[in-house]
């Protein structure tokens, strides 16, 4: 997924993207699934704070009993985006 933050005009407002994952799956994930990704960009002085929240129901095969079950996957990530590498290393 490639999103141009400047063109989207995303500062200060949450956005939602849905991606269908069907390639390069590990062997214990049985079939394709849908990943929802909510993201928001905040300007914080001389850098941007990118907040990501991903969620999906993963179809997984148990490695012990070989039964399939659904796992509710959630991940929250915050990234600092800087223009200059030297100043980015401070964070």
N, C-alpha and C positions, 0 to 999 in steps of 0.2 A: 504494500500500500504506500503510495507516494502522495503526500498532501503538501501543497505550496501554501504555507501559512500566511504569506503576504497577500496572495490573491484571494484567499477565502475571507479575509476581514474578520478573523476569529478572536481578536482581542476582547477579553472579558465576557464572551458568551460561549456556553458549552455547545459542542457539536457531537453528533452521533453518526458513526459509520458502522455498517454491517458487512462482514467479509465471510465468504464461503470458503472454508479450508478443505481442500480435497487432494492436495499433493504433498509428498514428502512426509507422510504421517508415520510415526513410530509403529512398530508391529503390534503393540498392545492397545492402540486406538483402532477400533474395528471399522469405522467408516467416516465419511466426511461429516463436518459439523459447521454450525454458524457461530461466528465470534462477533460479539457486539463490543465496540470500542467507543467510549465517550471520552472526549478530550476538550481541554480548555487551555488557552494561552493567556498569561498575565504578564504585563510589563512591570518589572521590579527594578527601577533605577536604570542601570546600564546593562541589564540582562533580561531574558524572558524566562518565565517559569511555565513549563509544559506539564500539565497534569493529565495522566491517562488512567482510565478505569476500564478494564476488560472483563468480560463475562461470557461464559459458554457452558453448555451441558456437554461434557465429553463422554462419548461411548467407549468404555474401557473394558478389556477382557482381563479378568483376574489371572495372574500368572500362577497362582496356586491351584485354583479349582476350575479354571477355564470358563467360568460363567461371565456373561456380559452384565455390566451395571453402568449406570449413569453417574457421573461425578460433576458436581456443580463447581466449576472453576471460576475464581475471582482473583484479580490481581490489580493492585493500585501502584502506580509509579509516578514519581515526580522527577523531571529532568530540568537542569539549568542549561539554557542555550545562550552562548556568548559568541560575539563576532571574532574576538581575538583569542588565540590559543593560550597565550601567557596569562591573561586574566581569568580564563576558564579554569585553569589549574588551581586557582585559589578556592574554588568551590568543590 
